[in-house]
Amino acid sequence: MFVFDGKGVDVVFDSVGSTLSGSISVAKVRGSIVFFGMSGGDPQPVDPAALRQGSKQLIGGDLWSFFNSSEQRIKRSTELFNLISQGELKVKKPVIFKLEQGREAHSFLESGFSQGKVLLIP
C-alpha cells in the first residue's frame, strides 16, 4: 500500500471492494475513503471503531441509484462524451497485452503503476 510521507493519503478511491480494509489503513487521520465498486469481490465488514480512531470517513455510492432513470443516464453520458470530443476531458490510452502475456499483465496491475484500462487481446 502507498503511504505518502508516512502520514497516509487524503483520499483513497476503492473500486475493488476486497481491498477496503487496506484502503482504510492508508488514509491519513481525518482522511476519506470513497468506496464505489466491488470488482474484486465483497469487502470484509467495516468496524466503525477503526474509522473513529483515525477520524476517518467512509463514503460511497452507486450510479444505478444516483442516475435511476434512462433519461438521466443518457443526459449525463451525452455530457461526458461531449467533454471528451471537445478535448476538455482526456481519456488515457489503455495498456495492451497479448493474451499469452497474462502473467505480465497481472504483475503490471499488482505493481501499482497501472492507470486506466489494461486490456488482454486474444
ZAMARGU-4260 file (C-alpha; in steps of 0.2 Angstrom, whole numbers, plus 5000, padded with zeros to 4 digits):
<rodrens>
0) 5000/5000/5000 | 5006/5018/4996 | 5008/5030/5011 | 5014/5047/5007 | 5027/5054/5019
5) 5022/5041/5032 | 5006/5050/5036 | 4994/5042/5024 | 4984/5050/5010 | 4970/5062/5010
10) 4958/5052/4999 | 4958/5034/4994 | 4947/5028/4980 | 4942/5010/4981 | 4934/5002/4967
15) 4940/4984/4971 | 4930/4981/4987 | 4940/4967/4994 | 4954/4980/4997 | 4943/4991/5008
20) 4952/4987/5024 | 4969/4991/5016 | 4961/5007/5009 | 4956/5012/5027 | 4973/5009/5034
25) 4982/5020/5021 | 4970/5035/5023 | 4978/5048/5035 | 4970/5055/5051 | 4954/5064/5045
30) 4956/5056/5028 | 4942/5050/5017 | 4939/5033/5009 | 4927/5033/4994 | 4920/5015/4991
35) 4912/5014/4973 | 4914/4997/4967 | 4917/4978/4970 | 4927/4972/4955 | 4937/4961/4967
40) 4923/4955/4977 | 4914/4960/4993 | 4923/4969/5006 | 4925/4962/5024 | 4913/4971/5036
45) 4920/4988/5042 | 4922/4990/5061 | 4916/5008/5064 | 4929/5010/5078 | 4943/5008/5065
50) 4936/5024/5057 | 4933/5033/5073 | 4950/5030/5079 | 4958/5040/5065 | 4943/5052/5062
55) 4941/5044/5045 | 4926/5045/5034 | 4919/5031/5023 | 4908/5037/5009 | 4901/5028/4994
60) 4888/5027/4981 | 4881/5018/4966 | 4877/5026/4949 | 4862/5015/4947 | 4854/5023/4962
65) 4860/5040/4958 | 4855/5040/4940 | 4840/5030/4942 | 4832/5033/4925 | 4837/5030/4907
70) 4834/5049/4904 | 4847/5054/4917 | 4860/5041/4911 | 4858/5047/4893 | 4859/5065/4898
75) 4875/5063/4908 | 4883/5051/4896 | 4880/5064/4882 | 4888/5077/4893 | 4903/5066/4896
80) 4906/5061/4878 | 4904/5079/4873 | 4918/5084/4885 | 4929/5070/4878 | 4926/5075/4859
85) 4929/5094/4864 | 4946/5089/4871 | 4941/5096/4888 | 4942/5078/4896 | 4957/5067/4891
90) 4955/5048/4891 | 4971/5039/4894 | 4975/5025/4881 | 4974/5008/4888 | 4990/4997/4891
95) 4988/4982/4880 | 4995/4964/4882 | 4993/4949/4872 | 4983/4935/4880 | 4998/4924/4882
100) 5006/4939/4892 | 4993/4937/4905 | 5005/4934/4919 | 5014/4950/4914 | 4998/4960/4914
105) 4993/4953/4931 | 5010/4958/4938 | 5008/4976/4930 | 4991/4978/4939 | 4998/4972/4955
110) 5013/4984/4954 | 5003/4999/4957 | 5009/5008/4942 | 4994/5005/4931 | 4982/5019/4927
115) 4967/5017/4917 | 4962/5002/4907 | 4973/4986/4905 | 4967/4975/4890 | 4971/4957/4886
120) 4970/4954/4867 | 4967/4936/4861
</rodrens>
